[in-house]
Amino acid sequence: MTKEKHKKSERPVRLGRTTDRPYWILLLSIFVRALHQIGAAVFLGAILLDTELPWAYLMLAGGTGGLLMLTEALRHRQLLREAAGIITLIKTGIIGAALHGWVPEVPGILFAFFLASFYSHAPKNIRHRIWF
């Protein structure tokens, strides 16, 4: 198990196990991430502008999101125990709940996008921290 020292508290931080992945998968994940952002951006724009939901872009965002989870799981063997993986599942649930009317649509989608942005840009000590 990987342990790193957190600079402020000097306590060891439990991070998920990692392994190597082929370089071509890294390049593929960069391309897939760009497509994912396009799909998510158009989806979010449609929600905020209250226009007809572009299901093709939602499917693009969802499909590429699944591929990104797969490429991350190849490297981060405990992804579903790490903050990044758990937050991704929570985010997906919030989006589904908003689309089905179980939570208010605009605040729910915005909160899901906030979570996604926060955890995708957080330092690795936060993003890959083991939660359980």
PyMOL CGO cylinders between C-alpha atoms (Angstrom):
from pymol import cmd
from pymol.cgo import CYLINDER

trace = [
    CYLINDER, 0.00, 0.00, 0.00, 1.29, 3.43, -0.89, 0.3, 1, 1, 1, 1, 1, 1,
    CYLINDER, 1.29, 3.43, -0.89, 1.77, 5.83, 2.00, 0.3, 1, 1, 1, 1, 1, 1,
    CYLINDER, 1.77, 5.83, 2.00, 2.71, 9.45, 1.66, 0.3, 1, 1, 1, 1, 1, 1,
    CYLINDER, 2.71, 9.45, 1.66, 3.24, 12.15, 4.24, 0.3, 1, 1, 1, 1, 1, 1,
    CYLINDER, 3.24, 12.15, 4.24, 0.74, 14.97, 4.18, 0.3, 1, 1, 1, 1, 1, 1,
    CYLINDER, 0.74, 14.97, 4.18, 2.81, 18.15, 4.47, 0.3, 1, 1, 1, 1, 1, 1,
    CYLINDER, 2.81, 18.15, 4.47, 0.67, 19.91, 7.06, 0.3, 1, 1, 1, 1, 1, 1,
    CYLINDER, 0.67, 19.91, 7.06, -0.02, 17.10, 9.51, 0.3, 1, 1, 1, 1, 1, 1,
    CYLINDER, -0.02, 17.10, 9.51, 2.90, 14.76, 8.74, 0.3, 1, 1, 1, 1, 1, 1,
    CYLINDER, 2.90, 14.76, 8.74, 0.53, 11.81, 9.10, 0.3, 1, 1, 1, 1, 1, 1,
    CYLINDER, 0.53, 11.81, 9.10, 0.67, 9.02, 6.56, 0.3, 1, 1, 1, 1, 1, 1,
    CYLINDER, 0.67, 9.02, 6.56, -2.09, 9.20, 3.96, 0.3, 1, 1, 1, 1, 1, 1,
    CYLINDER, -2.09, 9.20, 3.96, -3.48, 5.92, 2.68, 0.3, 1, 1, 1, 1, 1, 1,
    CYLINDER, -3.48, 5.92, 2.68, -3.56, 5.99, -1.11, 0.3, 1, 1, 1, 1, 1, 1,
    CYLINDER, -3.56, 5.99, -1.11, -4.89, 3.25, -3.36, 0.3, 1, 1, 1, 1, 1, 1,
    CYLINDER, -4.89, 3.25, -3.36, -2.54, 0.77, -4.98, 0.3, 1, 1, 1, 1, 1, 1,
    CYLINDER, -2.54, 0.77, -4.98, -1.32, 1.67, -8.44, 0.3, 1, 1, 1, 1, 1, 1,
    CYLINDER, -1.32, 1.67, -8.44, 0.28, -0.23, -11.26, 0.3, 1, 1, 1, 1, 1, 1,
    CYLINDER, 0.28, -0.23, -11.26, 1.70, 0.62, -14.64, 0.3, 1, 1, 1, 1, 1, 1,
    CYLINDER, 1.70, 0.62, -14.64, -0.46, 0.92, -17.73, 0.3, 1, 1, 1, 1, 1, 1,
    CYLINDER, -0.46, 0.92, -17.73, 0.69, 0.92, -21.33, 0.3, 1, 1, 1, 1, 1, 1,
    CYLINDER, 0.69, 0.92, -21.33, 1.54, 4.31, -22.79, 0.3, 1, 1, 1, 1, 1, 1,
    CYLINDER, 1.54, 4.31, -22.79, -1.04, 3.92, -25.57, 0.3, 1, 1, 1, 1, 1, 1,
    CYLINDER, -1.04, 3.92, -25.57, -3.78, 3.63, -22.93, 0.3, 1, 1, 1, 1, 1, 1,
    CYLINDER, -3.78, 3.63, -22.93, -2.62, 6.93, -21.42, 0.3, 1, 1, 1, 1, 1, 1,
    CYLINDER, -2.62, 6.93, -21.42, -2.81, 8.59, -24.85, 0.3, 1, 1, 1, 1, 1, 1,
    CYLINDER, -2.81, 8.59, -24.85, -6.22, 7.01, -25.47, 0.3, 1, 1, 1, 1, 1, 1,
    CYLINDER, -6.22, 7.01, -25.47, -7.51, 8.27, -22.13, 0.3, 1, 1, 1, 1, 1, 1,
    CYLINDER, -7.51, 8.27, -22.13, -6.46, 11.85, -23.00, 0.3, 1, 1, 1, 1, 1, 1,
    CYLINDER, -6.46, 11.85, -23.00, -8.44, 11.65, -26.27, 0.3, 1, 1, 1, 1, 1, 1,
    CYLINDER, -8.44, 11.65, -26.27, -11.43, 10.06, -24.52, 0.3, 1, 1, 1, 1, 1, 1,
    CYLINDER, -11.43, 10.06, -24.52, -11.30, 12.74, -21.78, 0.3, 1, 1, 1, 1, 1, 1,
    CYLINDER, -11.30, 12.74, -21.78, -11.54, 15.47, -24.45, 0.3, 1, 1, 1, 1, 1, 1,
    CYLINDER, -11.54, 15.47, -24.45, -14.64, 13.79, -25.94, 0.3, 1, 1, 1, 1, 1, 1,
    CYLINDER, -14.64, 13.79, -25.94, -16.07, 13.40, -22.43, 0.3, 1, 1, 1, 1, 1, 1,
    CYLINDER, -16.07, 13.40, -22.43, -15.69, 17.12, -21.78, 0.3, 1, 1, 1, 1, 1, 1,
    CYLINDER, -15.69, 17.12, -21.78, -17.44, 17.99, -25.05, 0.3, 1, 1, 1, 1, 1, 1,
    CYLINDER, -17.44, 17.99, -25.05, -20.38, 15.73, -24.24, 0.3, 1, 1, 1, 1, 1, 1,
    CYLINDER, -20.38, 15.73, -24.24, -20.61, 17.01, -20.67, 0.3, 1, 1, 1, 1, 1, 1,
    CYLINDER, -20.61, 17.01, -20.67, -20.32, 20.66, -21.70, 0.3, 1, 1, 1, 1, 1, 1,
    CYLINDER, -20.32, 20.66, -21.70, -23.13, 20.45, -24.25, 0.3, 1, 1, 1, 1, 1, 1,
    CYLINDER, -23.13, 20.45, -24.25, -25.28, 18.51, -21.75, 0.3, 1, 1, 1, 1, 1, 1,
    CYLINDER, -25.28, 18.51, -21.75, -24.68, 21.09, -19.01, 0.3, 1, 1, 1, 1, 1, 1,
    CYLINDER, -24.68, 21.09, -19.01, -25.34, 23.96, -21.43, 0.3, 1, 1, 1, 1, 1, 1,
    CYLINDER, -25.34, 23.96, -21.43, -28.68, 22.46, -22.43, 0.3, 1, 1, 1, 1, 1, 1,
    CYLINDER, -28.68, 22.46, -22.43, -29.68, 22.03, -18.79, 0.3, 1, 1, 1, 1, 1, 1,
    CYLINDER, -29.68, 22.03, -18.79, -28.72, 25.60, -17.86, 0.3, 1, 1, 1, 1, 1, 1,
    CYLINDER, -28.72, 25.60, -17.86, -30.34, 27.12, -20.96, 0.3, 1, 1, 1, 1, 1, 1,
    CYLINDER, -30.34, 27.12, -20.96, -33.47, 25.01, -20.46, 0.3, 1, 1, 1, 1, 1, 1,
    CYLINDER, -33.47, 25.01, -20.46, -33.43, 23.68, -24.01, 0.3, 1, 1, 1, 1, 1, 1,
    CYLINDER, -33.43, 23.68, -24.01, -34.24, 20.24, -25.33, 0.3, 1, 1, 1, 1, 1, 1,
    CYLINDER, -34.24, 20.24, -25.33, -31.94, 17.65, -23.77, 0.3, 1, 1, 1, 1, 1, 1,
    CYLINDER, -31.94, 17.65, -23.77, -29.33, 16.50, -26.32, 0.3, 1, 1, 1, 1, 1, 1,
    CYLINDER, -29.33, 16.50, -26.32, -29.44, 12.76, -25.61, 0.3, 1, 1, 1, 1, 1, 1,
    CYLINDER, -29.44, 12.76, -25.61, -26.61, 12.04, -28.07, 0.3, 1, 1, 1, 1, 1, 1,
    CYLINDER, -26.61, 12.04, -28.07, -24.29, 14.25, -26.02, 0.3, 1, 1, 1, 1, 1, 1,
    CYLINDER, -24.29, 14.25, -26.02, -25.49, 12.70, -22.79, 0.3, 1, 1, 1, 1, 1, 1,
    CYLINDER, -25.49, 12.70, -22.79, -24.68, 9.28, -24.26, 0.3, 1, 1, 1, 1, 1, 1,
    CYLINDER, -24.68, 9.28, -24.26, -21.28, 10.61, -25.39, 0.3, 1, 1, 1, 1, 1, 1,
    CYLINDER, -21.28, 10.61, -25.39, -20.57, 11.87, -21.88, 0.3, 1, 1, 1, 1, 1, 1,
    CYLINDER, -20.57, 11.87, -21.88, -21.77, 8.65, -20.28, 0.3, 1, 1, 1, 1, 1, 1,
    CYLINDER, -21.77, 8.65, -20.28, -19.97, 6.31, -22.67, 0.3, 1, 1, 1, 1, 1, 1,
    CYLINDER, -19.97, 6.31, -22.67, -16.69, 8.16, -22.50, 0.3, 1, 1, 1, 1, 1, 1,
    CYLINDER, -16.69, 8.16, -22.50, -17.08, 8.44, -18.73, 0.3, 1, 1, 1, 1, 1, 1,
    CYLINDER, -17.08, 8.44, -18.73, -17.32, 4.66, -18.54, 0.3, 1, 1, 1, 1, 1, 1,
    CYLINDER, -17.32, 4.66, -18.54, -14.20, 4.33, -20.68, 0.3, 1, 1, 1, 1, 1, 1,
    CYLINDER, -14.20, 4.33, -20.68, -12.37, 6.79, -18.43, 0.3, 1, 1, 1, 1, 1, 1,
    CYLINDER, -12.37, 6.79, -18.43, -13.33, 4.77, -15.37, 0.3, 1, 1, 1, 1, 1, 1,
    CYLINDER, -13.33, 4.77, -15.37, -11.97, 1.67, -17.09, 0.3, 1, 1, 1, 1, 1, 1,
    CYLINDER, -11.97, 1.67, -17.09, -8.66, 3.33, -18.00, 0.3, 1, 1, 1, 1, 1, 1,
    CYLINDER, -8.66, 3.33, -18.00, -8.32, 4.67, -14.45, 0.3, 1, 1, 1, 1, 1, 1,
    CYLINDER, -8.32, 4.67, -14.45, -9.15, 1.27, -12.95, 0.3, 1, 1, 1, 1, 1, 1,
    CYLINDER, -9.15, 1.27, -12.95, -6.33, -0.25, -15.00, 0.3, 1, 1, 1, 1, 1, 1,
    CYLINDER, -6.33, -0.25, -15.00, -3.88, 1.95, -13.10, 0.3, 1, 1, 1, 1, 1, 1,
    CYLINDER, -3.88, 1.95, -13.10, -5.65, 2.51, -9.78, 0.3, 1, 1, 1, 1, 1, 1,
    CYLINDER, -5.65, 2.51, -9.78, -6.53, -0.99, -8.60, 0.3, 1, 1, 1, 1, 1, 1,
    CYLINDER, -6.53, -0.99, -8.60, -8.63, 0.25, -5.67, 0.3, 1, 1, 1, 1, 1, 1,
    CYLINDER, -8.63, 0.25, -5.67, -10.49, 2.95, -7.59, 0.3, 1, 1, 1, 1, 1, 1,
    CYLINDER, -10.49, 2.95, -7.59, -13.86, 2.19, -6.01, 0.3, 1, 1, 1, 1, 1, 1,
    CYLINDER, -13.86, 2.19, -6.01, -12.34, 2.61, -2.54, 0.3, 1, 1, 1, 1, 1, 1,
    CYLINDER, -12.34, 2.61, -2.54, -10.68, 5.91, -3.46, 0.3, 1, 1, 1, 1, 1, 1,
    CYLINDER, -10.68, 5.91, -3.46, -12.30, 9.34, -3.30, 0.3, 1, 1, 1, 1, 1, 1,
    CYLINDER, -12.30, 9.34, -3.30, -12.19, 9.72, -7.11, 0.3, 1, 1, 1, 1, 1, 1,
    CYLINDER, -12.19, 9.72, -7.11, -14.09, 6.49, -7.77, 0.3, 1, 1, 1, 1, 1, 1,
    CYLINDER, -14.09, 6.49, -7.77, -16.65, 6.95, -5.01, 0.3, 1, 1, 1, 1, 1, 1,
    CYLINDER, -16.65, 6.95, -5.01, -17.33, 10.55, -6.06, 0.3, 1, 1, 1, 1, 1, 1,
    CYLINDER, -17.33, 10.55, -6.06, -17.79, 9.40, -9.67, 0.3, 1, 1, 1, 1, 1, 1,
    CYLINDER, -17.79, 9.40, -9.67, -20.47, 6.94, -8.56, 0.3, 1, 1, 1, 1, 1, 1,
    CYLINDER, -20.47, 6.94, -8.56, -22.15, 9.59, -6.39, 0.3, 1, 1, 1, 1, 1, 1,
    CYLINDER, -22.15, 9.59, -6.39, -22.01, 12.11, -9.26, 0.3, 1, 1, 1, 1, 1, 1,
    CYLINDER, -22.01, 12.11, -9.26, -23.58, 9.60, -11.64, 0.3, 1, 1, 1, 1, 1, 1,
    CYLINDER, -23.58, 9.60, -11.64, -26.34, 8.91, -9.12, 0.3, 1, 1, 1, 1, 1, 1,
    CYLINDER, -26.34, 8.91, -9.12, -27.06, 12.62, -8.67, 0.3, 1, 1, 1, 1, 1, 1,
    CYLINDER, -27.06, 12.62, -8.67, -27.28, 13.15, -12.43, 0.3, 1, 1, 1, 1, 1, 1,
    CYLINDER, -27.28, 13.15, -12.43, -29.64, 10.19, -12.76, 0.3, 1, 1, 1, 1, 1, 1,
    CYLINDER, -29.64, 10.19, -12.76, -31.78, 11.45, -9.88, 0.3, 1, 1, 1, 1, 1, 1,
    CYLINDER, -31.78, 11.45, -9.88, -31.96, 14.91, -11.46, 0.3, 1, 1, 1, 1, 1, 1,
    CYLINDER, -31.96, 14.91, -11.46, -32.90, 13.55, -14.89, 0.3, 1, 1, 1, 1, 1, 1,
    CYLINDER, -32.90, 13.55, -14.89, -35.68, 11.45, -13.33, 0.3, 1, 1, 1, 1, 1, 1,
    CYLINDER, -35.68, 11.45, -13.33, -37.01, 14.38, -11.31, 0.3, 1, 1, 1, 1, 1, 1,
    CYLINDER, -37.01, 14.38, -11.31, -36.06, 13.00, -7.88, 0.3, 1, 1, 1, 1, 1, 1,
    CYLINDER, -36.06, 13.00, -7.88, -33.97, 16.09, -7.11, 0.3, 1, 1, 1, 1, 1, 1,
    CYLINDER, -33.97, 16.09, -7.11, -34.25, 19.59, -8.62, 0.3, 1, 1, 1, 1, 1, 1,
    CYLINDER, -34.25, 19.59, -8.62, -32.66, 19.39, -12.06, 0.3, 1, 1, 1, 1, 1, 1,
    CYLINDER, -32.66, 19.39, -12.06, -30.47, 22.50, -12.31, 0.3, 1, 1, 1, 1, 1, 1,
    CYLINDER, -30.47, 22.50, -12.31, -29.09, 22.49, -8.73, 0.3, 1, 1, 1, 1, 1, 1,
    CYLINDER, -29.09, 22.49, -8.73, -28.55, 18.72, -8.88, 0.3, 1, 1, 1, 1, 1, 1,
    CYLINDER, -28.55, 18.72, -8.88, -26.67, 18.79, -12.19, 0.3, 1, 1, 1, 1, 1, 1,
    CYLINDER, -26.67, 18.79, -12.19, -24.61, 21.82, -11.09, 0.3, 1, 1, 1, 1, 1, 1,
    CYLINDER, -24.61, 21.82, -11.09, -23.68, 20.07, -7.84, 0.3, 1, 1, 1, 1, 1, 1,
    CYLINDER, -23.68, 20.07, -7.84, -22.65, 16.94, -9.76, 0.3, 1, 1, 1, 1, 1, 1,
    CYLINDER, -22.65, 16.94, -9.76, -20.46, 19.04, -12.06, 0.3, 1, 1, 1, 1, 1, 1,
    CYLINDER, -20.46, 19.04, -12.06, -18.96, 20.82, -9.05, 0.3, 1, 1, 1, 1, 1, 1,
    CYLINDER, -18.96, 20.82, -9.05, -18.05, 17.46, -7.47, 0.3, 1, 1, 1, 1, 1, 1,
    CYLINDER, -18.05, 17.46, -7.47, -16.57, 16.24, -10.75, 0.3, 1, 1, 1, 1, 1, 1,
    CYLINDER, -16.57, 16.24, -10.75, -14.46, 19.38, -11.20, 0.3, 1, 1, 1, 1, 1, 1,
    CYLINDER, -14.46, 19.38, -11.20, -13.31, 19.49, -7.60, 0.3, 1, 1, 1, 1, 1, 1,
    CYLINDER, -13.31, 19.49, -7.60, -12.19, 15.86, -7.42, 0.3, 1, 1, 1, 1, 1, 1,
    CYLINDER, -12.19, 15.86, -7.42, -10.70, 15.69, -10.91, 0.3, 1, 1, 1, 1, 1, 1,
    CYLINDER, -10.70, 15.69, -10.91, -8.45, 18.69, -10.15, 0.3, 1, 1, 1, 1, 1, 1,
    CYLINDER, -8.45, 18.69, -10.15, -7.66, 17.87, -6.53, 0.3, 1, 1, 1, 1, 1, 1,
    CYLINDER, -7.66, 17.87, -6.53, -4.11, 16.79, -5.60, 0.3, 1, 1, 1, 1, 1, 1,
    CYLINDER, -4.11, 16.79, -5.60, -3.49, 13.06, -5.65, 0.3, 1, 1, 1, 1, 1, 1,
    CYLINDER, -3.49, 13.06, -5.65, -3.41, 12.97, -1.82, 0.3, 1, 1, 1, 1, 1, 1,
    CYLINDER, -3.41, 12.97, -1.82, -7.09, 13.90, -1.91, 0.3, 1, 1, 1, 1, 1, 1,
    CYLINDER, -7.09, 13.90, -1.91, -8.18, 12.29, -5.19, 0.3, 1, 1, 1, 1, 1, 1,
    CYLINDER, -8.18, 12.29, -5.19, -6.69, 8.84, -4.53, 0.3, 1, 1, 1, 1, 1, 1,
    CYLINDER, -6.69, 8.84, -4.53, -7.13, 8.71, -0.77, 0.3, 1, 1, 1, 1, 1, 1,
    CYLINDER, -7.13, 8.71, -0.77, -8.68, 5.45, 0.44, 0.3, 1, 1, 1, 1, 1, 1,
    CYLINDER, -8.68, 5.45, 0.44, -12.00, 6.17, 2.13, 0.3, 1, 1, 1, 1, 1, 1,
    CYLINDER, -12.00, 6.17, 2.13, -12.68, 2.67, 3.43, 0.3, 1, 1, 1, 1, 1, 1,
]
cmd.load_cgo(trace, "trace")
